[in-house]
């Protein structure tokens, strides 16, 4: 059993029947092709190989062979596609029995009720159930549709389970359908299908009223002719006609025309025995059980249409319906384009504003960095000047000290050895000279000491000051802490000029890097601004194309230009709430033109709705007209239906005329009258008056029926 990539061990341990490698073979694929369930093209089928978890290519979906045998082929029926999106489930999360339930329901609606699959009726009969077993909820086939206990639906003898169906899967191309915005939900590898609010199948009061009325027809159908329909009769209908109910088809089952019908997936007919075997294969019945294949009330087809037609139209309305469907699709696309264009314009304006603000901030930051660089350079110059000043003072003090040490001893060579007086005189002069010399030395040392140690006491003796300078080189020197006036040195070592210069150079290098980074940011902001302008231009081009496609509603160019001018003036007015968006006048012109034409299109659609409702009420006075224009055109979809209606009306008139004639002349040969080859043009004038009387009688009868019908409704 495969384990989903990225799923935790605890989560994987709570599920059962996970994906496994597919066991489908080329032989299985060829059989499906021969039955017409899948495309004959090799490019539309992919075998998964030995992988244990599906990874369908783009445009493909995961398909099980058991689903195909139960009425599903691609492209899928709109009812199935909408159902999956509504419930938020994947196709592979359903079971084969759920697919069979859907096929039977679609066949009952189209072939026995004469309607499209009704969403309210489906929710009245079925509810959504998440399967579970002792090992946890299944991954594949974890969701099913179950008939409600309180509903008396068809008691179809369905199998409890289909053995081995999870191992027969492959990739099948999901082709696009014209007019459909999407196909089946894209594949998502989920472990557990989580219940959603939509699973409750809650009906509104109006939906319940319609669903109850339709279900009463199913109950009447089930008990037709004193026999109870179990559902095998319904399955035999789509199997015998070789039609896949859950496939998107050219027309509904009530318009099925026979062996040459274009909705068939195979031209080969099934014999009675083959049909019985195929029906039995989809049930829990054995060969000894009696399988009913024919219902008491025959299903509808092109030769046996519903007695109360639900869908009909005239040729002109059909053409307009097709045109409207196309325009509605284009209108939907235009709305998405306009919404996207407006969002892109707002995003472009936001990006432009952000770029402008970032540019201002960058300029301020560069200005601050320049000021910091200037301050650092000024501090460097001040430090250099202070160092030069101190060095000059030190040189002067040392020079004075050296000058003071230069003694005058010229009289020593004049001293006589036997003269005591000369010796005393020399000693006295030397003493005076030494005292002066020491005094000068003390002054020089005092000045030098105050420069080196400005915060120390200066009232020291010559011996103390000499001891401060005469130290043992082998011992560490303790220097008193000091601080400069500029505040640039935290300790005496900071007076070293090379260290200060190195420190300043590092700061300048850091500032250069910051400026380079800011310049890169400025280039990025500029690029963002250019991208925003390009996006805005793209949005305007798309909006312009959308506007021009609505040109068919612009009947009066002068009136259109006038309205557009008024709208543009309002949009570019400073007081307009979105004035900032429309500073660019061409943008305002495009948007105003599109707004005007969309409004005109809605006006025409409202008129079409009113006129088409009048046509409906005229053709089908007993049926309530659909509320929306889309629903009306869905009903007015096939010209064949109105031809059948007109034919029925003509037949009814002819039958009434012949019945009236036969009542007065019982001996007349109606077959001879019907097969006459005489020229009837000379008899039209004589028949016109009586024909008018007959039609008036028929209309009077119809009016009574209408009154009786609405009386019952009331």
C-alpha positions in Angstrom: 0.0 0.0 0.0 1.4 3.4 -1.0 1.8 6.2 1.4 1.1 9.8 0.4 4.2 11.9 0.2 4.4 14.3 3.1 1.6 12.7 5.1 2.3 12.0 8.7 2.5 8.5 10.0 -0.4 9.0 12.4 -2.6 10.4 9.6 -1.6 7.5 7.2 -2.4 5.0 9.9 -6.0 6.2 10.1 -7.0 5.3 6.6 -7.5 2.1 4.6 -7.7 1.0 1.0 -5.1 3.5 -0.2 -3.8 3.7 -3.7 -1.8 0.7 -5.1 -0.1 0.0 -8.4 -2.6 -0.4 -11.3 -3.3 -3.9 -12.6 -4.9 -2.7 -15.9 -3.5 -4.2 -19.1 -3.5 -3.5 -22.8 -6.1 -6.2 -23.1 -8.5 -4.3 -20.8 -7.9 -1.1 -22.7 -8.7 -2.8 -26.0 -11.9 -4.1 -24.6 -13.0 -0.7 -23.4 -12.2 0.7 -26.9 -14.2 -2.0 -28.6 -17.2 -1.1 -26.5 -16.8 2.6 -27.4 -16.3 3.6 -23.8 -13.0 5.4 -24.5 -11.3 7.1 -27.4 -9.7 5.0 -30.1 -6.7 7.4 -30.2 -3.5 6.2 -28.5 -2.7 9.7 -27.4 -5.9 9.9 -25.2 -4.8 7.0 -22.9 -1.8 6.6 -20.6 -1.0 3.5 -18.6 0.4 4.4 -15.1 3.0 1.5 -15.0 4.3 0.5 -11.6 3.7 3.8 -9.7 1.6 3.3 -6.6 0.1 6.9 -6.5 -1.4 8.6 -9.5 0.3 11.6 -11.2 -1.9 12.3 -14.2 -0.4 14.4 -17.0 -1.9 17.8 -17.7 -5.3 17.4 -19.4 -5.8 13.9 -18.1 -7.8 12.5 -15.2 -7.7 9.2 -13.2 -10.4 6.8 -14.5 -11.5 3.3 -13.3 -12.8 0.7 -15.8 -15.7 -0.1 -13.4 -16.9 3.5 -13.8 -17.0 3.1 -17.6 -19.1 -0.1 -17.4 -21.7 1.8 -15.3 -22.4 4.6 -17.7 -19.5 7.1 -17.5 -17.5 8.3 -20.5 -15.6 11.6 -21.1 -16.3 14.4 -21.6 -18.5 14.1 -18.5 -22.2 15.1 -18.3 -22.7 18.7 -16.9 -24.8 17.2 -14.0 -21.9 15.1 -12.8 -19.3 17.9 -13.3 -21.4 20.3 -11.3 -22.2 17.7 -8.6 -18.4 17.1 -8.0 -17.7 20.8 -7.7 -20.8 21.4 -5.4 -19.8 18.6 -3.0 -16.1 19.4 -3.2 -15.1 15.8 -4.0 -12.9 14.0 -6.5 -14.2 11.5 -9.1 -11.9 8.8 -7.7 -13.4 9.3 -4.2 -16.8 7.8 -5.5 -17.6 4.1 -5.7 -18.9 2.2 -8.7 -22.4 1.9 -7.1 -22.5 5.7 -6.7 -21.7 6.1 -10.5 -24.5 3.6 -11.2 -26.9 5.6 -9.0 -26.1 8.7 -11.1 -26.6 6.9 -14.4 -30.0 5.5 -13.3 -31.1 9.0 -12.0 -30.1 10.7 -15.3 -31.9 8.0 -17.3 -35.1 8.3 -15.2 -35.1 12.1 -15.7 -34.4 12.2 -19.4 -36.1 9.0 -20.7 -39.1 8.7 -18.3 -39.8 12.2 -17.0 -38.8 14.1 -20.1 -36.7 16.6 -18.2 -33.0 17.4 -17.7 -31.5 15.9 -14.4 -33.1 18.0 -11.7 -30.8 19.1 -8.9 -33.5 19.5 -6.3 -35.0 16.0 -7.1 -31.5 14.5 -6.7 -31.0 16.0 -3.2 -34.5 14.9 -2.2 -33.7 11.2 -3.0 -30.0 10.9 -2.0 -27.6 12.0 0.7 -23.8 11.9 0.8 -22.1 9.4 3.1 -18.4 8.9 4.0 -17.6 5.2 4.1 -15.7 3.7 7.0 -14.5 0.3 8.1 -12.5 -1.2 11.0 -9.2 0.2 9.6 -10.5 3.7 9.0 -12.1 5.6 6.1 -11.0 4.3 2.6 -8.9 6.7 0.5 -10.1 5.4 -2.9 -13.9 5.2 -3.0 -14.4 6.8 0.4 -17.6 8.7 -0.5 -20.9 7.3 -1.7 -24.5 8.4 -2.5 -27.2 6.6 -0.5 -31.0 6.6 -1.0 -32.8 8.2 2.0 -34.8 5.7 4.1 -37.9 7.8 4.0 -37.9 8.0 0.1 -39.8 5.3 -1.9 -37.3 5.2 -4.8 -36.5 2.4 -7.2 -35.4 -0.7 -5.3 -32.5 -1.6 -7.6 -30.8 -4.9 -6.6 -27.3 -3.4 -6.5 -24.1 -5.3 -5.5 -22.8 -4.6 -2.0 -19.3 -4.2 -3.4 -17.4 -4.6 -6.6 -14.3 -6.8 -6.1 -10.9 -5.5 -7.3 -12.2 -2.3 -8.9 -9.6 -0.1 -7.1 -6.7 -1.9 -9.0 -8.0 -1.2 -12.5 -7.2 2.5 -13.0 -5.4 4.5 -15.8 -5.1 8.0 -17.2 -7.8 9.2 -19.6 -7.7 12.5 -21.4 -10.5 14.9 -20.3 -11.5 16.8 -23.5 -12.9 20.3 -23.3 -16.5 21.0 -24.1 -17.5 24.1 -26.0 -19.2 26.7 -23.8 -17.9 25.0 -20.6 -15.5 27.0 -18.4 -13.9 23.9 -16.9 -13.8 20.1 -17.0 -13.7 17.6 -14.1 -12.1 18.9 -10.9 -8.3 18.6 -11.2 -6.7 15.7 -9.5 -5.7 16.2 -5.8 -4.1 13.4 -3.8 -6.0 13.5 -0.6 -6.1 10.9 2.2 -9.5 11.7 3.7 -12.6 13.3 2.2 -13.8 15.7 4.9 -17.6 16.3 5.2 -18.7 19.8 4.1 -21.8 21.9 4.6 -22.9 21.2 1.1 -23.3 17.5 2.0 -26.4 18.3 4.0 -28.5 18.6 0.8 -30.8 21.1 2.3 -33.7 22.2 0.0 -35.3 25.6 -0.1 -39.1 25.8 0.1 -39.4 26.4 -3.7 -37.0 23.6 -4.5 -38.9 21.2 -2.2 -42.2 22.1 -3.9 -40.8 21.2 -7.3 -38.9 18.2 -6.1 -42.0 16.8 -4.4 -44.0 17.2 -7.6 -41.4 15.5 -9.7 -41.0 12.7 -7.2 -44.7 12.0 -7.3 -44.3 11.4 -11.0 -41.5 8.8 -10.2 -43.8 7.1 -7.8 -46.6 6.9 -10.4 -44.0 5.6 -12.9 -42.8 3.0 -10.5 -46.4 1.6 -10.0 -47.5 1.8 -13.7 -49.7 -1.1 -14.9 -49.9 -2.7 -11.5 -46.2 -3.7 -11.6 -43.5 -2.4 -9.4 -40.4 -1.1 -11.3 -37.2 -2.1 -9.6 -34.7 -0.3 -11.8 -33.4 -3.0 -14.1 -35.8 -1.6 -16.7 -34.0 1.7 -16.5 -30.5 0.2 -16.8 -31.6 -1.8 -19.8 -32.7 1.5 -21.5 -29.2 3.0 -21.7 -27.5 -0.3 -22.2 -29.7 -1.3 -25.1 -29.5 2.2 -26.7 -25.6 2.0 -26.3 -25.7 5.5 -24.6 -23.5 6.5 -21.7 -25.9 8.6 -19.4 -23.0 10.4 -17.6 -21.3 11.5 -20.8 -21.8 14.9 -22.4 -24.1 14.1 -25.4 -25.6 16.0 -28.4 -29.1 15.7 -27.0 -31.2 14.2 -24.2 -32.4 10.6 -24.1 -36.0 11.6 -25.0 -34.7 12.7 -28.4 -33.0 9.3 -29.1 -33.7 8.5 -32.8 -32.5 4.9 -33.1 -29.4 3.0 -34.4 -28.0 6.0 -36.3 -28.3 8.4 -33.3 -25.2 10.4 -32.8 -25.2 10.0 -29.0 -24.4 6.2 -29.3 -20.9 5.1 -28.3 -21.2 1.9 -30.4 -23.2 1.0 -33.6 -23.5 -2.7 -32.6 -26.8 -3.8 -31.1 -27.1 -6.1 -28.1 -29.2 -9.3 -28.4 -31.8 -10.0 -25.7 -29.5 -12.6 -24.0 -26.5 -10.2 -24.1 -28.6 -7.4 -22.7 -29.8 -9.6 -19.8 -26.2 -10.6 -19.1 -25.0 -7.0 -19.0 -27.9 -6.0 -16.7 -27.2 -9.0 -14.4 -23.5 -8.0 -14.2 -24.4 -4.7 -12.6 -26.7 -6.3 -10.0 -26.5 -8.9 -7.3 -28.9 -11.2 -9.2 -28.0 -14.7 -10.4 -28.8 -16.5 -13.6 -31.8 -18.2 -11.9 -33.4 -14.9 -11.0 -35.9 -13.3 -13.3 -34.6 -9.9 -14.6 -37.2 -7.5 -15.9 -35.9 -5.6 -18.9 -39.0 -3.8 -20.3 -41.0 -1.3 -18.2 -44.8 -1.0 -18.2 -44.5 2.5 -19.6 -42.1 2.8 -22.6 -39.3 5.3 -22.3 -39.5 8.5 -24.4 -37.7 8.8 -27.7 -37.9 10.9 -30.9 -41.0 8.9 -32.0 -42.7 8.9 -28.6 -42.2 12.4 -27.2 -43.6 13.6 -23.8 -47.3 14.4 -24.0 -46.6 17.7 -22.3 -43.5 19.1 -24.0 -41.1 20.9 -21.7 -38.7 22.0 -24.4 -39.7 23.6 -27.7 -39.0 26.7 -29.8 -39.3 28.2 -33.3 -36.5 28.4 -35.8 -35.9 32.2 -35.3 -35.7 31.8 -31.5 -33.3 28.8 -31.9 -30.9 30.9 -34.0 -31.2 33.7 -31.5 -30.7 31.3 -28.6 -27.5 30.0 -30.1 -26.3 33.6 -30.6 -27.3 34.6 -27.0 -25.5 31.6 -25.6 -22.3 32.7 -27.4 -22.8 36.3 -26.3 -23.4 35.2 -22.7 -20.1 33.3 -22.7 -18.3 36.3 -24.2 -20.0 38.5 -21.6 -18.8 36.3 -18.8 -15.3 36.4 -20.2 -15.5 40.2 -20.6 -16.6 40.5 -17.0 -13.6 38.5 -15.8 -11.3 40.6 -18.1 -12.7 43.8 -16.7 -12.4 42.6 -13.1 -8.8 41.5 -13.8 -8.0 44.7 -15.6 -9.3 46.9 -12.7 -7.3 44.8 -10.3 -4.2 45.2 -12.4 -4.7 49.0 -12.7 -5.0 49.3 -9.0 -1.9 47.1 -8.5 0.0 49.2 -11.0 -1.0 52.4 -9.2 0.0 50.9 -5.9 3.4 49.8 -7.3 4.0 53.2 -8.8 3.2 54.9 -5.4 5.5 52.5 -3.6 8.3 53.1 -6.1 7.9 56.9 -5.6 8.0 56.6 -1.8 11.0 54.3 -1.9 12.8 56.7 -4.1 12.2 59.6 -1.7 13.4 57.4 1.2 16.5 56.5 -0.8 17.3 60.1 -1.4 17.0 60.9 2.3 19.2 58.0 3.2 21.9 59.0 0.7 21.8 62.6 2.1 22.3 61.2 5.6 25.1 59.0 4.5 26.9 62.0 2.8 26.5 64.0 6.0 28.0 61.2 8.1 30.9 60.9 5.7 31.6 64.6 5.9 31.4 64.5 9.7 33.9 61.5 9.7 36.3 63.4 7.5 36.1 66.6 9.7 36.8 64.4 12.7 39.8 62.9 10.9 41.2 66.3 10.1 40.7 67.5 13.7 42.4 64.4 15.1 45.4 64.9 12.8 45.7 68.5 13.8 45.6 67.6 17.5 48.3 65.0 17.0 50.5 67.5 15.2 50.0 70.1 17.9 50.9 67.6 20.7 54.0 66.4 18.7 55.2 70.0 18.4 54.8 70.7 22.1 56.7 67.5 22.9 59.5 68.4 20.6 59.9 71.9 22.2 60.0 70.4 25.7 62.5 67.8 24.8 64.7 70.4 23.1 64.7 72.6 26.2 65.6 69.7 28.3 68.5 68.7 26.1 69.7 72.4 25.9 69.6 72.6 29.7 71.8 69.5 30.0 74.6 71.2 28.0 77.0 72.4 31.0 79.7 75.1 30.6 83.1 73.6 32.0 85.7 75.8 30.3 87.2 76.9 33.6 88.2 73.3 34.5 91.3 73.6 32.3 92.4 76.8 34.2 92.3 75.2 37.7 95.6 75.0 39.5 96.3 71.9 41.5 98.1 73.8 44.4 95.4 76.6 44.6 92.8 76.0 47.3 91.2 79.4 46.5 90.7 78.5 42.9 89.2 75.2 43.8 86.7 76.8 46.2 85.8 79.5 43.6 85.3 76.8 41.0 83.1 74.8 43.3 81.0 77.9 44.1 80.5 78.7 40.5 79.7 75.1 39.6 77.2 74.9 42.4 75.4 78.1 41.1 75.5 76.8 37.6 74.2 73.3 38.7 71.3 74.9 40.6 70.3 77.0 37.6 70.6 73.9 35.4 68.4 71.9 37.8 65.9 74.7 37.9 65.6 74.8 34.2 65.4 71.0 34.0 62.6 71.0 36.6 60.7 73.6 34.5 61.1 71.6 31.3 60.2 68.3 33.0 57.2 70.0 34.6 55.9 71.2 31.3 56.5 67.8 29.7 54.8 66.0 32.6 51.7 68.3 32.4 51.4 67.6 28.7 51.7 63.8 29.0 49.7 63.6 32.3 47.3 66.6 32.2 45.1 65.3 35.1 48.0 64.4 37.5 49.2 66.8 40.2 52.0 69.1 39.1 53.5 70.0 42.6 56.1 67.2 42.4 59.8 67.4 43.2 62.5 67.0 40.5 63.2 63.6 41.9 59.5 62.5 41.6 59.3 63.8 38.0 62.7 62.1 37.1 61.4 58.9 38.6 58.3 59.1 36.4 60.5 59.2 33.3 63.3 56.8 34.5 61.7 53.3 34.6 63.0 49.8 34.2 62.4 48.7 30.5 61.8 45.1 31.7 58.8 46.2 33.8 55.3 47.1 32.4 54.6 50.8 32.4 51.3 52.0 34.0 50.1 55.1 32.2 47.3 57.2 33.9 44.1 57.4 31.9 43.5 60.5 29.9 41.0 61.9 27.4 41.3 64.4 24.6 39.2 67.4 24.0 37.9 66.1 20.7 36.6 62.9 22.3 38.2 60.7 19.6 40.5 58.6 21.9 39.2 56.2 24.6 42.7 55.3 25.8 46.2 56.4 25.2 46.6 53.8 22.4 44.0 55.7 20.4 46.6 58.5 19.9 48.3 56.3 17.4 47.6 58.0 14.0 47.8 54.8 12.0 45.0 53.1 14.0 42.8 56.2 13.7 43.3 56.3 9.9 42.6 52.6 9.6 39.4 53.0 11.6 38.3 55.9 9.4 39.1 54.0 6.2 36.9 51.1 7.4 34.0 53.4 8.0 34.4 55.1 4.6 34.5 51.6 2.9 31.3 50.6 4.8 29.6 53.8 3.6 30.6 53.1 0.0 29.0 49.6 0.3 25.8 51.2 1.7 25.6 53.6 -1.2 26.2 50.8 -3.7 23.3 48.8 -2.1 21.0 51.9 -2.1 21.8 52.4 -5.8 20.8 48.7 -6.5 17.6 49.3 -4.5 16.8 52.4 -6.6 17.3 50.4 -9.8 14.9 47.7 -8.5 12.3 50.3 -7.6 12.7 51.8 -11.1 12.2 48.3 -12.6 9.1 47.8 -10.5 7.7 51.1 -11.8 8.3 50.0 -15.4 6.6 46.7 -14.7 3.6 48.4 -13.2 3.3 50.6 -16.3 3.5 47.6 -18.6 0.8 45.7 -16.6 -1.5 48.8 -16.7 -1.1 49.1 -20.5 -1.8 45.4 -20.9 -5.0 45.8 -18.8 -6.1 48.8 -20.9 -5.5 46.9 -24.1 -7.7 44.0 -22.9 -10.4 46.3 -21.8 -10.3 48.1 -25.2 -10.7 44.7 -27.0 -13.6 43.8 -24.7 -15.3 47.1 -25.4 -15.0 46.8 -29.1 -16.6 43.3 -29.1 -19.7 44.9 -27.7 -20.1 47.2 -30.7 -23.3 45.5 -31.8 -25.3 47.4 -29.1 -24.1 50.8 -30.2 -26.9 51.8 -32.6 -26.6 55.6 -32.1 -23.0 56.8 -32.3 -23.9 60.4 -31.3 -25.9 59.3 -28.2 -23.0 57.0 -27.2 -20.4 59.7 -27.5 -22.5 62.1 -25.5 -23.0 59.6 -22.6 -19.3 58.7 -22.7 -18.3 62.3 -22.5 -20.6 62.9 -19.5 -19.2 59.8 -17.7 -15.6 60.8 -18.4 -16.2 64.3 -17.0 -17.6 62.7 -13.9 -14.7 60.2 -13.5 -12.0 62.9 -14.0 -13.7 65.3 -11.6 -11.6 66.0 -8.5 -14.6 65.3 -6.3 -15.0 61.8 -7.8 -14.2 59.1 -5.1 -11.9 57.3 -7.6 -10.4 60.5 -9.0 -6.9 59.2 -8.4 -7.5 56.2 -10.6 -8.7 58.2 -13.6 -6.1 61.0 -13.8 -5.2 59.4 -17.1 -8.1 60.5 -19.4 -7.7 57.7 -22.0 -8.3 55.1 -19.3 -11.4 56.9 -18.2 -12.7 57.0 -21.8 -12.2 53.2 -22.3 -13.9 52.4 -19.0 -16.8 54.7 -19.6 -17.3 53.3 -23.1 -17.3 49.8 -21.8 -19.7 50.7 -19.0 -22.1 52.3 -21.5 -22.1 49.3 -23.8 -22.6 46.8 -21.1 -25.6 48.8 -19.9 -27.0 48.7 -23.4 -26.5 45.0 -23.6 -28.3 44.4 -20.4 -31.2 46.5 -21.7 -31.5 44.4 -24.8 -31.3 41.2 -22.8 -34.2 42.4 -20.6 -36.3 43.0 -23.7 -35.3 39.6 -25.1 -36.4 38.1 -21.8 -39.8 39.7 -21.9 -40.5 38.8 -25.6 -39.3 35.2 -25.1 -41.4 34.8 -22.0 -44.4 35.9 -24.1 -43.5 33.3 -26.7 -43.3 30.7 -24.0 -46.7 31.6 -22.5 -48.2 31.5 -26.0 -46.8 28.1 -26.8 -47.2 26.4 -23.5 -49.9 28.1 -21.4 -50.1 25.2 -19.0 -46.4 25.4 -18.0 -44.8 28.2 -15.9 -42.1 30.1 -17.8 -38.6 29.9 -16.4 -37.5 33.0 -14.4 -34.1 33.7 -16.0 -33.1 34.4 -19.6 -30.5 31.7 -19.5 -33.1 29.1 -18.4 -35.4 30.2 -21.2 -32.7 29.7 -23.8 -31.8 26.4 -22.3 -35.4 25.3 -22.9 -35.4 26.7 -26.4 -32.5 24.6 -27.5 -33.6 22.3 -30.3 -35.7 23.2 -33.4 -36.9 19.6 -33.5 -39.1 20.1 -30.5 -41.1 23.0 -32.0 -41.6 21.0 -35.2 -43.0 18.2 -33.2 -45.3 20.7 -31.4 -46.5 22.2 -34.7 -47.0 18.7 -36.1 -49.1 17.8 -33.1 -51.2 20.9 -33.5 -51.8 20.2 -37.2 -52.7 16.6 -36.4 -55.1 17.7 -33.7 -56.8 20.2 -36.1 -57.0 17.5 -38.8 -58.4 15.0 -36.4 -61.0 17.4 -35.2 -62.0 18.4 -38.7 -62.3 14.7 -39.9 -64.2 13.8 -36.7 -66.7 16.6 -37.3 -67.1 15.5 -41.0 -67.5 11.8 -40.0 -70.1 12.8 -37.4 -72.3 14.3 -40.1 -71.5 11.7 -42.8 -70.7 8.3 -41.2 -70.4 6.6 -44.5 -67.5 8.6 -45.8 -64.2 6.8 -46.5 -61.6 8.7 -44.6 -58.7 6.7 -46.1 -59.9 7.7 -49.6 -60.1 11.3 -48.5 -56.6 11.2 -46.9 -55.0 9.6 -50.0 -56.7 11.8 -52.7 -54.4 13.3 -55.3 -56.9 15.9 -56.6 -56.0 19.6 -56.7 -57.5 21.0 -53.5 -57.0 24.7 -54.2 -60.5 25.2 -55.5 -62.0 23.9 -52.3 -60.1 26.2 -49.9 -62.5 29.1 -50.0 -65.5 26.8 -49.2 -63.6 25.1 -46.3 -62.2 28.4 -44.8 -65.4 29.3 -42.8 -66.1 25.8 -41.4 -62.4 25.4 -40.5 -62.5 28.7 -38.6 -65.5 27.4 -36.6 -63.7 24.1 -35.8 -60.6 25.9 -34.6 -62.8 28.2 -32.4 -64.4 25.2 -30.8 -60.9 23.7 -30.1 -59.7 26.9 -28.6 -62.8 27.1 -26.4 -62.0 23.6 -25.1 -58.4 24.6 -24.5 -59.5 27.6 -22.5 -61.8 25.5 -20.4 -58.8 23.2 -19.7 -56.7 26.1 -18.7 -59.3 27.4 -16.3 -59.7 24.0 -14.8 -55.9 23.6 -14.5 -55.3 26.9 -12.7 -58.3 26.2 -10.6 -56.7 23.0 -9.3 -53.4 24.9 -8.8 -55.2 27.5 -6.7 
